[in-house]
């Protein structure tokens, strides 16, 4: 059977107290709506429809995707009206309704849930809560069958005592929705067209309503304000931390890690406190990440050590490298096996070969460094002339003395040496020594100025 997913994302989110639409607020560095879309995509549906309203084009621009069909709900008149707006673009057999502010619903839960839908049955995701608050209540008959949903504002005292609540996630045959949605009434406490009213309509027509819950209670938690958003952020991070530890990763404190993308770790990786991972990060076995590090879109091989307070973005490192502390490795930095980049070193668009060392207070940009090269403290590659970037090449075995300035484009040959304090603006042949500094003069009898 073909499947369409309809995601309701038209609400303003007044309690967020923000000019930004609620569904664009971020959890783990992704919009709430993006989380829901990603879960929907995992089902490989035939169509994904996003019903948007408040924020208009802002929502569409923030969540791109050629596989998305956008339908506007110009006036927010309830969830029933929202799904009704999507009906004209639907032709699939089954329709799964998700909420754009319920970001943690998992694909595995949805895959099991949608299996409850057929031509004669609806699927309803429910949950029992100790304190059900303002959620709609599930009303069952004496046999335990679902009869209807009553919204909290319309519920009697007896109905409010019910602990089974509606999560807002629903599956139904499209043909039934085409009959039921136009028949909805807004005669209720909120003056809205409730999608929940179709449950009673289905029962009256002899259809079965199959209720089931999520695998984890937090999957159906929604976001109405920033307090709830922060709580779900911590839940998400805890889930990711537990996943890592079960896969053989040591977390010094599971409550002090932030994963805002995809973190893939081999066995025996160790991660210290307060480190942040964004984009796609891959860590090889035995790699150790020190405290307070930031890694963005990086791939590190086996037994790499990243010392505290280092910032890596777009970095590839082979096995046995050492980075930091306080290193900043920027986009397109590549480290060969056993390379070392030390404290207060910045790199960008640089290839640093096997066993080469850039240990202290250096800037290496637009550079290609060969094998077993030593770059002294305070060395900089002068790669920008004000209009264009130029490349510096250090051949295998080169030795660069401290406080050297290498004015690109320039090549330092194999086993060549640059004297400390030199400014080099011409190529240095293999095996030669280059010294480019002013002659020292010692002035006898010189008097240091004194203050009046």
C-alpha positions as CSV (number, residue, x, y, z in Angstrom):
1,X,0.0,0.0,0.0
2,X,1.2,3.5,-0.8
3,X,1.9,5.9,2.1
4,X,1.7,9.7,2.5
5,X,3.0,11.5,5.5
6,X,1.3,14.8,6.5
7,X,3.2,16.9,8.9
8,X,1.3,19.7,10.7
9,X,3.6,22.7,11.1
10,X,1.3,25.8,10.8
11,X,1.2,26.9,14.4
12,X,2.7,30.1,15.7
13,X,3.9,28.9,19.1
14,X,3.0,31.9,21.1
15,X,4.5,30.5,24.3
16,X,7.9,30.4,22.7
17,X,7.8,34.2,22.8
18,X,9.8,34.4,19.5
19,X,9.5,36.0,16.1
20,X,10.6,32.7,14.7
21,X,8.0,30.0,14.0
22,X,8.0,27.3,16.7
23,X,8.9,24.5,14.3
24,X,12.1,26.3,13.4
25,X,13.5,26.4,16.9
26,X,16.4,24.0,17.1
27,X,17.0,20.8,19.0
28,X,20.5,19.3,18.6
29,X,21.3,22.0,16.0
30,X,18.4,21.0,13.7
31,X,15.0,22.6,13.4
32,X,12.2,20.7,15.2
33,X,10.5,20.3,11.9
34,X,13.7,18.9,10.3
35,X,13.7,16.1,13.0
36,X,10.2,15.1,12.1
37,X,10.9,15.2,8.3
38,X,14.0,13.0,8.8
39,X,11.9,10.4,10.7
40,X,9.3,10.5,8.0
41,X,11.9,10.1,5.2
42,X,13.2,7.0,7.0
43,X,9.8,5.3,6.2
44,X,10.4,5.9,2.5
45,X,6.9,7.2,1.9
46,X,5.5,8.0,-1.5
47,X,4.8,11.6,-0.5
48,X,5.6,14.0,2.4
49,X,3.3,16.9,2.8
50,X,4.1,19.8,5.1
51,X,1.2,22.0,6.1
52,X,2.6,25.4,7.0
53,X,1.1,28.7,8.1
54,X,2.7,31.0,10.5
55,X,6.1,32.2,9.2
56,X,5.1,31.3,5.6
57,X,8.1,31.3,3.3
58,X,10.5,31.4,6.3
59,X,9.5,27.8,7.1
60,X,9.9,26.7,3.5
61,X,13.3,28.3,3.1
62,X,14.6,26.9,6.3
63,X,13.7,23.3,5.6
64,X,14.6,22.5,1.9
65,X,13.8,19.3,0.1
66,X,12.8,18.4,-3.4
67,X,10.7,15.5,-1.9
68,X,8.5,17.8,0.1
69,X,5.1,19.0,-0.9
70,X,4.1,22.3,0.8
71,X,0.4,23.2,1.5
72,X,-0.5,26.5,3.2
73,X,-3.1,26.7,6.0
74,X,-3.7,30.4,5.7
75,X,-6.1,30.5,8.8
76,X,-5.2,28.2,11.7
77,X,-8.6,26.7,12.4
78,X,-7.5,23.5,14.0
79,X,-5.8,20.2,13.2
80,X,-8.7,18.8,11.3
81,X,-8.7,21.8,9.0
82,X,-4.9,21.4,8.5
83,X,-5.2,17.9,7.3
84,X,-8.2,18.8,5.1
85,X,-6.0,21.4,3.4
86,X,-3.6,18.6,2.4
87,X,-6.2,16.2,1.0
88,X,-6.3,17.7,-2.6
89,X,-2.6,16.7,-3.1
90,X,-3.0,13.2,-1.7
91,X,-3.6,10.1,-3.8
92,X,-1.9,7.5,-1.5
93,X,-3.8,4.6,0.2
94,X,-2.6,5.4,3.8
95,X,-2.0,8.7,5.5
96,X,0.2,9.2,8.5
97,X,-0.3,12.4,10.4
98,X,2.7,13.8,12.4
99,X,3.2,17.0,14.4
100,X,6.0,19.4,13.5
101,X,6.7,20.2,17.2
102,X,7.1,16.6,18.3
103,X,10.7,16.1,17.2
104,X,11.9,12.9,18.8
105,X,9.4,10.4,17.2
106,X,11.6,7.5,16.0
107,X,11.3,5.8,12.6
108,X,11.1,2.3,14.2
109,X,8.1,3.3,16.2
110,X,6.4,4.8,13.2
111,X,7.1,1.7,11.0
112,X,5.3,-0.5,13.6
113,X,2.5,2.0,14.0
114,X,1.6,2.4,10.4
115,X,1.3,-1.3,10.1
116,X,-2.0,-1.0,12.1
117,X,-3.7,0.9,9.2
118,X,-5.8,-0.8,6.6
119,X,-9.0,-0.1,4.7
120,X,-11.1,-0.9,7.7
121,X,-8.8,0.4,10.5
122,X,-7.3,3.6,11.9
123,X,-4.2,3.7,14.0
124,X,-4.0,6.0,17.0
125,X,-0.9,6.6,19.1
126,X,-1.7,6.9,22.8
127,X,0.2,7.1,26.1
128,X,-0.7,6.7,29.7
129,X,0.6,9.5,32.0
130,X,0.5,9.9,35.7
131,X,-0.3,13.6,35.3
132,X,-2.0,13.9,31.9
133,X,-2.5,17.6,32.2
134,X,-4.2,19.4,29.2
135,X,-4.0,16.5,26.7
136,X,-7.0,15.1,25.0
137,X,-8.3,11.9,26.7
138,X,-8.9,8.5,25.1
139,X,-12.5,7.3,25.9
140,X,-12.9,3.5,25.8
141,X,-16.0,1.3,26.2
142,X,-16.5,-1.6,28.6
143,X,-14.7,-4.0,26.2
144,X,-11.6,-1.7,26.1
145,X,-12.2,-0.5,22.5
146,X,-11.5,3.1,21.7
147,X,-14.7,5.0,21.2
148,X,-13.7,8.6,20.9
149,X,-11.2,11.4,21.9
150,X,-12.4,14.3,24.1
151,X,-10.2,17.4,24.2
152,X,-9.4,18.6,27.7
153,X,-11.4,21.8,27.5
154,X,-14.5,19.9,26.4
155,X,-14.0,17.0,28.9
156,X,-16.1,16.4,32.0
157,X,-14.5,15.8,35.4
158,X,-14.8,12.1,35.0
159,X,-13.2,12.2,31.5
160,X,-10.4,14.4,32.8
161,X,-9.5,11.6,35.3
162,X,-8.6,9.3,32.4
163,X,-4.8,8.9,32.2
164,X,-4.6,7.7,28.6
165,X,-3.9,10.6,26.3
166,X,-3.9,11.4,22.6
167,X,-0.3,12.1,21.3
168,X,-1.6,13.7,18.1
169,X,-0.1,11.0,15.9
170,X,-2.6,9.2,13.7
171,X,-2.9,6.9,10.7
172,X,-5.9,6.4,8.5
173,X,-7.0,5.3,5.1
174,X,-7.2,8.2,2.7
175,X,-10.7,7.3,1.5
176,X,-12.0,7.6,5.0
177,X,-10.4,11.0,5.5
178,X,-11.9,12.3,2.3
179,X,-15.4,11.5,3.8
180,X,-14.7,12.5,7.4
181,X,-12.8,15.7,7.3
182,X,-15.3,17.8,5.4
183,X,-17.9,16.7,7.9
184,X,-16.1,18.1,11.0
185,X,-17.7,20.7,13.1
186,X,-16.2,23.6,15.0
187,X,-18.8,23.6,17.7
188,X,-16.6,23.1,20.7
189,X,-14.8,25.1,23.4
190,X,-12.0,26.3,21.1
191,X,-14.1,26.9,18.0
192,X,-11.7,24.7,15.9
193,X,-12.0,21.7,13.6
194,X,-10.5,18.9,15.7
195,X,-8.8,16.1,13.9
196,X,-9.6,13.9,16.9
197,X,-13.3,14.0,16.2
198,X,-12.8,11.6,13.3
199,X,-12.2,8.8,15.8
200,X,-15.8,8.8,16.9
201,X,-16.9,9.1,13.3
202,X,-14.8,6.0,12.3
203,X,-16.3,4.0,15.2
204,X,-19.8,5.0,14.1
205,X,-19.0,3.7,10.6
206,X,-17.9,0.4,11.9
207,X,-14.1,0.9,11.4
208,X,-11.6,-0.4,14.0
209,X,-9.4,2.0,15.9
210,X,-6.1,0.3,16.9
211,X,-4.3,2.2,19.7
212,X,-0.7,1.6,20.4
213,X,2.1,3.5,22.2
214,X,5.6,4.6,21.3
215,X,8.6,2.5,22.3
216,X,9.8,5.3,24.5
217,X,7.5,7.8,26.3
218,X,9.7,10.8,25.3
219,X,9.1,10.1,21.6
220,X,5.8,11.8,21.7
221,X,6.7,14.8,23.9
222,X,5.9,18.1,22.2
223,X,7.5,21.5,22.5
224,X,5.4,24.5,23.5
225,X,7.9,26.7,25.3
226,X,11.7,27.0,25.7
227,X,11.6,25.0,29.0
228,X,10.2,22.0,27.2
229,X,12.7,22.5,24.4
230,X,15.6,22.4,26.8
231,X,14.2,19.3,28.5
232,X,13.9,17.5,25.2
233,X,17.5,18.6,24.3
234,X,18.7,16.8,27.4
235,X,16.7,13.7,26.7
236,X,18.1,13.6,23.2
237,X,21.7,14.0,24.4
238,X,21.2,11.3,27.0
239,X,19.9,8.9,24.4
240,X,22.9,9.6,22.2
241,X,25.3,9.2,25.1
242,X,23.8,5.8,26.0
243,X,24.0,4.7,22.4
244,X,27.7,5.5,22.4
245,X,28.5,3.8,25.6
246,X,26.7,0.6,24.6
247,X,28.9,0.7,21.4
248,X,32.1,0.7,23.5
249,X,32.8,4.4,24.0
250,X,34.0,5.8,27.3
251,X,32.2,9.1,28.3
252,X,33.8,10.6,31.4
253,X,30.5,12.2,32.2
254,X,27.5,11.2,30.0
255,X,25.6,14.3,31.1
256,X,28.3,16.6,29.7
257,X,28.5,15.9,26.0
258,X,26.7,17.6,23.1
259,X,26.0,15.9,19.8
260,X,24.5,18.1,17.2
261,X,24.9,15.9,14.2
262,X,26.1,12.4,13.6
263,X,28.9,11.0,15.8
264,X,30.2,7.6,14.7
265,X,32.8,6.0,17.0
266,X,34.7,2.7,16.9
267,X,35.5,0.8,20.0
268,X,37.6,2.1,22.9
269,X,37.1,5.8,22.0
270,X,37.3,8.1,25.1
271,X,35.6,11.4,25.3
272,X,36.2,13.8,28.2
273,X,33.7,16.4,29.5
274,X,32.0,19.3,27.7
275,X,33.0,18.4,24.2
276,X,30.8,19.3,21.2
277,X,30.3,17.4,18.0
278,X,28.5,19.0,14.9
279,X,27.9,17.7,11.4
280,X,29.3,14.3,10.7
281,X,32.2,13.2,12.9
282,X,34.0,9.8,12.7
283,X,36.4,8.7,15.4
284,X,38.6,5.6,15.0
285,X,39.3,3.0,17.7
286,X,41.4,4.1,20.6
287,X,41.0,7.8,19.8
288,X,40.8,10.2,22.8
289,X,39.1,13.5,22.8
290,X,40.1,15.9,25.7
291,X,37.8,18.2,27.5
292,X,36.1,21.2,26.0
293,X,36.9,20.3,22.4
294,X,34.8,21.2,19.4
295,X,34.8,18.8,16.3
296,X,32.8,19.7,13.2
297,X,32.7,17.5,10.1
298,X,35.9,15.6,11.0
299,X,37.3,12.1,10.4
300,X,40.0,11.0,12.8
301,X,41.7,7.6,12.5
302,X,42.9,5.2,15.1
303,X,44.6,6.3,18.3
304,X,44.4,10.0,17.6
305,X,44.7,12.2,20.6
306,X,43.0,15.6,20.7
307,X,44.0,17.5,23.8
308,X,41.8,19.9,25.7
309,X,40.3,23.1,24.2
310,X,41.0,22.3,20.6
311,X,38.7,23.3,17.8
312,X,38.6,21.2,14.6
313,X,36.5,21.8,11.5
314,X,36.7,19.9,8.3
315,X,39.8,17.9,9.5
316,X,41.0,14.5,8.4
317,X,43.7,12.8,10.5
318,X,45.3,9.4,10.0
319,X,46.3,7.2,12.9
320,X,48.5,8.2,15.9
321,X,48.2,11.9,15.4
322,X,48.4,14.3,18.3
323,X,46.5,17.6,18.2
324,X,46.4,20.4,20.8
325,X,45.9,21.6,23.4
326,X,44.4,24.9,22.3
327,X,44.8,24.1,18.6
328,X,42.6,25.4,15.8
329,X,42.5,23.3,12.7
330,X,40.3,24.7,10.0
331,X,38.7,23.5,6.8
332,X,40.6,21.1,4.6
333,X,43.4,20.3,7.0
334,X,44.8,16.8,6.5
335,X,47.2,15.2,8.9
336,X,49.3,12.2,7.9
337,X,50.1,9.2,10.2
338,X,51.8,10.3,13.4
339,X,51.7,14.0,12.7
340,X,51.6,16.5,15.5
341,X,49.9,19.9,15.7
342,X,50.5,21.5,19.1
343,X,49.3,24.3,21.3
344,X,48.1,27.6,19.8
345,X,48.6,26.4,16.2
346,X,46.2,27.4,13.5
347,X,45.9,25.6,10.2
348,X,43.7,26.0,7.1
349,X,43.8,24.2,3.8
350,X,47.0,22.5,4.8
351,X,48.4,19.0,4.3
352,X,50.8,18.0,7.1
353,X,52.6,14.8,6.2
354,X,53.5,11.7,8.3
355,X,55.6,12.3,11.4
356,X,55.8,16.1,10.8
357,X,55.5,18.5,13.7
358,X,54.0,21.9,14.1
359,X,54.2,22.2,17.8
360,X,53.9,25.8,19.0
361,X,52.3,29.1,18.1
362,X,52.3,28.8,14.3
363,X,50.0,29.6,11.4
364,X,50.0,27.1,8.5
365,X,47.7,28.1,5.7
366,X,47.5,26.9,2.0
367,X,50.5,24.7,2.6
368,X,51.8,21.3,1.7
369,X,54.2,19.8,4.3
370,X,56.0,16.6,3.5
371,X,57.2,13.8,5.8
372,X,59.2,14.3,9.0
373,X,59.2,18.1,8.7
374,X,59.8,20.2,11.8
375,X,58.2,23.6,11.9
376,X,59.5,25.8,14.7
377,X,57.6,27.9,17.2
378,X,56.1,31.2,15.8
379,X,56.4,30.2,12.2
380,X,53.8,31.6,9.8
381,X,53.0,31.0,6.1
382,X,52.3,34.4,4.5
383,X,49.8,33.0,2.1
384,X,47.7,36.1,1.2
385,X,48.9,39.1,-0.7
386,X,45.7,41.1,-0.3
387,X,44.1,39.7,-3.5
388,X,44.9,36.0,-3.8
389,X,46.0,33.0,-1.8
390,X,49.4,31.4,-2.6
391,X,50.8,28.0,-1.6
392,X,53.8,27.1,0.6
393,X,55.5,23.7,0.0
394,X,57.9,22.1,2.6
395,X,59.6,19.0,1.2
396,X,60.4,15.9,3.2
397,X,62.8,16.4,6.1
398,X,62.8,20.2,6.0
399,X,63.6,22.1,9.2
400,X,62.1,25.5,9.8
401,X,63.6,27.5,12.6
402,X,61.5,29.4,15.1
403,X,59.8,32.7,14.2
404,X,60.3,32.2,10.5
405,X,58.0,33.9,7.9
406,X,57.6,32.0,4.7
407,X,56.3,34.3,2.0
408,X,54.2,32.3,-0.5
409,X,54.5,31.1,-3.2
410,X,57.7,29.4,-1.9
411,X,59.1,25.9,-1.8
412,X,61.6,24.7,0.8
413,X,63.5,21.7,-0.5
414,X,64.2,18.3,0.9
415,X,66.2,18.3,4.1
416,X,66.7,22.1,3.7
417,X,67.0,24.3,6.8
418,X,65.6,27.8,7.4
419,X,67.4,29.7,10.2
420,X,65.4,31.1,13.1
421,X,63.9,34.6,12.6
422,X,64.2,34.4,8.8
423,X,61.9,35.9,6.2
424,X,62.0,33.6,3.2
425,X,60.5,34.8,-0.1
426,X,62.6,32.7,-2.6
427,X,62.7,28.9,-3.0
428,X,65.3,27.0,-1.0
429,X,67.1,24.1,-2.8
430,X,67.4,20.7,-1.2
431,X,69.9,20.3,1.6
432,X,70.7,24.0,1.8
433,X,70.5,26.5,4.7
434,X,68.6,29.7,4.2
435,X,69.0,32.7,6.4
436,X,67.0,35.8,5.7
437,X,67.5,38.3,8.5
438,X,69.2,41.6,9.1
439,X,72.8,41.7,10.4
440,X,73.0,42.1,14.2
441,X,74.7,45.2,15.5
442,X,75.7,45.7,19.2
443,X,75.9,49.4,20.1
444,X,78.3,50.3,22.8
445,X,77.5,53.0,25.3
446,X,73.8,53.1,24.4
447,X,71.6,54.6,27.1
448,X,68.1,53.3,27.6
449,X,65.5,56.2,27.8
450,X,64.2,57.0,31.3
451,X,60.9,58.5,32.4
452,X,60.9,62.1,33.6
